[in-house]
Amino acid sequence: MKPVDEGSAVKFRIKNFGGTVIGSFKGLNGTMHFNPADLSSASFDVTVDVNTINTGINMRNNDLKEEKYFDVKNFPKIRLVSSKITKAKDGVNSFEFTGELTIKGTKKTIQFPFTTSQANGGTMFKAEFPLNRRDFNVGGSSISLSDNLTVSLAVLGK
């Protein structure tokens, strides 16, 4: 199956100057193989188009595309690739993702729980997890911008 933009949401929340900035990405692409009865064959290789970043303020969106933040000219995609999917200890449709997240050319191994459900003729994958922007060289040493942010995924695979 493939991730589709329609019905999906890739969002982030981060504190900036004491307020919370909410942003999103579109341009989902890639492949997702998921059968809960055979997790050993499960795999995800999904990207978003960083150029689609939207915080609701065009000037900020353009700033975030610059070298100090996401550097979209050199790194136009954010990529998430699984290395292992396991069943979570709690919940019927709960799983654990382990894999590599690549942002701005920096790869980090991450782990997070996710759930699945049937939706809109496909499978909805939902997750929420923390990231440190400095781990990916995003935003430099800004003191007004929090180091920590929350990523929320609701990705529809069809």
Steps between C-alpha positions, in 0.01 A plus 500: 500500500598860459452798732249754369469869587121505492384387843853517647662755731871545575526769771738643756469723807784709642525789745637826357516824701277334761221425251435173320558473126309228320617397156436231244649332195341349187643312205497153652672239287649155540395147582345331801474124546298410805327178599441475877506119470852510350697785657832356383406608147379847604692795359455873460699733275315831492597857416336843526579802285664759728412776252132454600563613860203704621479684832225737387744792454668524159799700625574237766448217247758662269741551791469132599598397146833684531837343586483572875186290532409232243721608205250376241732577208741231619264279702153505339366190678460370853524120494387231746615143440414210729748237614262310729127497581386315812175448686452729798426339835168679536218543254372290213610739225810639674851460362854630547697661216880490492686660214692795364375854463698721261460875524738743332746220417523376860383145578392400849353176627163563660234288666136580559166327557228512237148374448311383195137508396299456184403834344388638164563176313851459641700476821555799727831508691507740797794598718626783716858532617757756621806616306788732578549739206870541583556127437429583134678840483171686455476858630856549618550626855181707515413581861141600418423165336456193720737211432218249543200457276220249457429324171147373434436256216171383356603334176248327277635211294309372197 
